[in-house]
Amino acid sequence: MRDDRGGVLLLRGVNVGTLAKWRVGRAPGVDDEALDAVRDLGMNAIRLCVFWDAIEPNEGRYDQAYLAAVRDVVARANARGLKVMLDMHQDIYGSAFGSAGAPAWTVSEEETRRFREARFQFTQIAPELWFMKYFRGPVRRAFDRLYGPLADAFGQAWRALLVALEGEDVCALDVLNEPFFGTRRLAVFERDVLPRFYDQVGRAIREVNTVSWLALEPATSASLGVSTKLSLGRDDRVVYAPHCYPAMLELGAAYGDLLRPVLARTVRQIARDAERLNVAALVGEFGARLHAGRYLPHVFAELDAHRLGGFAWDLSSKSYGLRDAVRRDAASRPHPARVGGEPLTIELRGGLFVLHWEDPGDAGETRVTLPRGSFRASVSSGAVEVGRRDVITDAKRGHRVLRVERRG
């Protein structure tokens, strides 16, 4: 993701507003303390969950109070120097099926009744397999309608949100969280259905916003390390944005040495797919319920190795949340935010952060954001300034090396 000066943006952050999916009205609930906590981790961005059923709870009527609440979070994040990616979130499609995402009016009463009156629901005996609800007939057919006759309404909801955010800095727009393939075969969905949907929604977005990156997710199979068949159209500000949830972890396995190669393969496949698609990439979600203290540093190491951005799930006290002291400490580290040139290698060696890059001399400063604490830094050439929240180097042509470490 290059900015107008030719610098590379590396969004490293946390998913916020995630608990809104369980609130009436979907109020974001992201206060100043939460945004400060993101900065205290050394991160530079947030992925803010927003919901179509909150934007347009009744067909054709947009909730101005909700739109103002989202604008307030974006403005306060910007004031702290945090980049913002909006995530049009859904789980199990939306309101009609007891979750959050698409509004209830997009599903017929008959389909809603069929879902609720199912005689046997597998998740009643295995609630951790909540995602199995995606495979129920009414849910699958609802996704088919979303990608077809409802695509225009979905695009107009995005348009209404962006009009309400006019004047605020929104770096990226995650057009649809974890798109499910409905009744189609996976290959057909990614090759034909999803690109057409993204093109239609993207046109609505570009009517009011031409600067934010469009973060486009593949089918959820990519989060398991499966190569995508997705194509990404012609928009020149697109980023490939899959998730990373290796299957064994999602099924309850504790992270350990045997799963490290699985994680590495999953992130490597994401990078390969992005290279084939000739676009930038970031990981919109990653996390683990068990042994996250070991898992999170390994995820960041893989993101570093492939020079990717990424967002941890999430800033809460729930099972994946970084409010937990072990998870918080595992995620707290220097993170690359902007590289004035071409990043070559990014490494955290023990407590020493090392960045190698090729600086053309005219791409502006390089910036690394810092967690809470006291740090020192050195650079192989040029000047470096260590602030309370970041390390900034000037632009200077040549191969450069920045080293950052905690004092004491």
N, C-alpha and C positions, 0 to 999 in steps of 0.2 A: 504494500500500500504506500505509494509515493505521494507526497504533498506537492504543492505547486512549485516549491524550490528544489525538488528532486530528492528530498530526504525521505528515508524509509520510516514509516510509522509502525511500531510494534505495540499493539494494544494488549496490555497485561492487566487483568482485573478480576472482578467478582460479579456474579449475578446478584442483583438487588431487586427488591420489590416482589420477591418470590412468594411471600406469605399472603399477598393480595389475592391469590387464587382461592383462598378459603374465606375471604372477607366479603360481606354483603357490599356491593358497590365497587369492589376491587380497589379501594383506596390504596395508593402505593405504599404508604407507611414507611417512607425512607426519610428519616430525620437527619439533622446535622451530625449527630453522633455516629450514625451509620456511615455517612460519607467520609467523616474524619477517620473512621476505622479502616476504610479502604486505603486512604493515604498512609496510615500508620503501618500497613503491610508492605509499603513500598510500591504499591500498584498505581497505575496511571489511568485507569478506565473503569467504567461500570457498564454492564449489560442490564438495562432496565426493562423488566417485564411490563408490557402493556397488553390490554385485552379488548378484542372486538366487542364482546358483550358488555363492556363498560363504556366504550366509545359510543356504541349505537344499541342501547338496550331495547329500544323500540324502533321498528323499521323506519328509516328515513329521518329519525330524530337523534341528533348527537348530543351527548351529555356534556354541556359546557363546564359544569363543575369538575367533572373528571378530567377533562382536557386541561383545565387550569391547574389541577393538582399535578398532572404530569409535567406541565411547563415549569411549575415551581421546583420540582426535583431536578430537572435538567438545568435550570438557572443556577441552583445552588451547587450542583456538581461542576458546572463550568467555572464558577467563582473560585473553586478549589483547584483548578487546573486539571480536572478529570475529563477525559474524553468520554463521550456517551454513545453507546450503541443501543438503539431501541429494539426490543424483541417482541414481535407480535406473537404472544405465547398462546399455546393450546395444550391441553391434555385431554385425551379421549374426546376430541373434537370440541366440546364446549358444554354450555349450560344444560342443554336438553338431556345430557347423559350424566348429570350430577357432577360435572367438573367445570373447568373454566376455558374460555376461548371464544368460539363462535356463539352468538346470541341464540336464545331458545327459539325465536321466531323463524330461524332458518331451517327448522326441522318440523315436520308435520306432527300433529297430535297423535296420529296413528303410529308413526315410527317411535315416538317417545314412549307411548304406551307399551309397545312391543318390547322395548329395551327394559322397562321397569318391571314388566310382568314375566320375564324369563323365569322358568321353573327352577333352573339350577344355574348358579353363578359360581364359577371356579374360584373367584377371588374371595368368596365367603370362607373358604377353608385355607386359602393361601394368599392373604392380602398383599404380601410383598410382590406378587405377580400381577399387580394392578394393570399392567400394560396389556394383559390378555383381553381386556375389554375392547381393545382396538379391533379385534377379530370378530366381534359380534355383528350380525347383519345390519342393523340400523346404523351403527357407527360407520361401517364401511360404505354404505350407500350415502351417508351424509357427506363423507369426504368426496365422493364422486360428484355430488352437487356443488360442493365448494369449488372444485376445479372447473366446473362447467357453468351452469346458469347463475351461480352466486359469485363468480369471480369479479364481476363488475362492482357489486355492492361491497365486496371486500376491499377492492381498490379505492372506492370512494371513502371508505372508513379510514384508510391510510391517508388519503388526501385531506380529510377533515382534521386528522391529528396533526399533520404537518403544517396546515394553515394556522392552527392554534399555536404552533411552536415557531412561527416565523420570527426571525431575529435571533433565535438561540442557536448555539453551535451543536449540531447533531452530526457526529462523525460517520455513523453507519446505521443502516436500517436492516434488521434481520426480518425479512419479509414474512416468513412463516416458520414458527418453531416446529421441528420434528414432523415434517410432512409425511403423512401416512398414505399408502398406495391404494386404499379403498378396495374396490373389487377387481382392479386391474392386476395383471402380472407385473412383478417388480420391474423387469427390464422395459416393458412397454410404458410403465408409469414414468420412469426416469428419462427415457429416450423421447417420449412424445407428449405426455400429459403435463408433467411438471414444467418443462421449458415453456410450453404454450401459456400456462397459468402465470409463470413469472413474467413473461413478456407483457401479458395483458395488465397485470397489476403494476408492473414497472412503468408502463406508459402513464397510468393514472398518477403515480408518484412523481414522475418527471414533469408533469404539468405544473407542479408547485415547488419542486425541489430538484435542482440539477447538480448539486454539489456533494450530497451525502453518498457514501459508498452503499451499494446494495449488497447485503450479505445474504447469499443464497445457499440454502441447505439442500443436501441430497436426501434421499430416503434414509430412514433411521438405520438401515443395514450398514451404512458407512461407519457408524459409531462403533461397530463390531469389527472393523478392519476389512470390510468387503469393498472392493473397488466399485466406484460409481459409474453408471452409464450416462450420467447427466451431461447435457450441453448447456452453455450459459449465455447464448444470444450475443447481441452486438453492443450492449452498453459497455463503455470503456471504464466505468467506475464500479466494477464488480469484484467481490471477494468470495471465495469458496469457504463455507462456514459449517462444516460438519461438527458433530459432537464426538466425544471419545469415552465410551463406556464398555470396556471389554466384557464379554458375556458372562464369564465366570464370576466377576465382581458383582454384576447386577443380580446374579442368582444367589448371592450371599457368601461367596468364597472370600476368605481373608487374603489380603495381598501379601505376597512373599516372593522369594527369589524365583520360584517356578513361573510366576506370572510376569516377571520383568520382561522377558522376550516377547510376550504377547502384547504388552503395552508398546514396546519398541516397534513391533510390526504394524500395529494399528496407526501410530503416528507417522511412521514411514510411508504407509499407504496413502494417508491424507496428503502428505507432501508430494508423492508421486502423481496423485490424481490432479492436484493443483498445477503441477508442472505440465502434465498432458493438456490440461484445459487452458494453459498459458495465462493464469490469473494468480493473484495473491491468495493466501489462505490464512485462516485463523480457526481455532477450536472454540466453538461457542459455549460448550459446557464440558466439564470433566469433574470427577470426584469419586470418592470411595467411602463406603460406610465403615469398613473395618480396616485397621492398620493404615489409616490415612496419613499418619505421621511418617511412614516410609513411602507411601504412594505419591504424595504431592511433590516432594523433591524430585522424584524420578520423572513425573510428568513434566515439570519445569525443565529438567535436564533434556528431555526429548524435544520440547519446544525450542530450547536453546540450540540444540544440534541442528534443527531444521529451520531455524530463524523464523519461528511462527509466533503469532499472538495467541492469546487464550484467556478464557474466563472460567474461574473455579465456580462450582455450584456448592454452596451459595453463602450469603452473609446472613445466616440465621443460626439458631441453636438446635435445628433439626438434625437428622442423622448424618447429613453430608456437611453441615454448616461450619463455617470458619469462626464462629463464636467459641467453639471448643478450643481450649488452650493448646492442645497438641496440634490440631489442624492449623490454628493461627500461627504457631511458631514454625510449622513446616512450610507455610506459604510466605513467611516474612523474610524478605531478601531484596537486594537490589534487582531492579528490572529495567531492561532497555526500553526506552520510550520513543526516542527518535534517533536515527543514525544519519548523520550528514554525509551520505555516500552509500557505498555498497557494504553491508555487513558481511564479514567473512566467517568469523567464529565467535560464539558467545558461550562462555563457560563460567560455572561457579565451582571453584576448586577449594573445597573446604570452606573457609570464610573469605576467600579471595575471588572477587568477580573480575573477569578479564574479557574485554571486548576488542577484537581485531576488526578493522575496517579500512576500506580504500576510500580516501577522501579526495574528491575532485577539486576541492578548494573553493567551490562556488555553490555548495548545497546547504550552507548554513551550519548551525551548531549541532553537536551530538549531546543527547541528554539521557541520563540514567536516573530513575527515581529511586528514592531511598526509604527504607522502613524507619521507624522510630529508633533513635540512637545517634551516636557520634561516629563519623566516618572520615577517612582520609583517602585521597586519590592522587594518582600521578598519570601523566600522559607522555608518550614517547616523543612528541613534538608539539609545539604550540602551547597554549595556556589552558589551565583547568581551574574551575571555581567550584568549591564545595559549599553548598548551602544546607539549610536545615532539612530540606525535602528532596534535593536533587543535586546531581553533579553535572556541570555543563562545560563542554570544551568549545573553543572557537573553531572556525573552519581553517584548515591548512592542508594544502595539497600533499598527497603521499600516502604511504601505508602507515597506519597509526595504531597504537595500542593504548587502551585505557585500563587502568587497574584501580579497583575500589575495594577497600576493606574496612571493617569496623575497628575503631580505636580500642585498645586494651584487649 
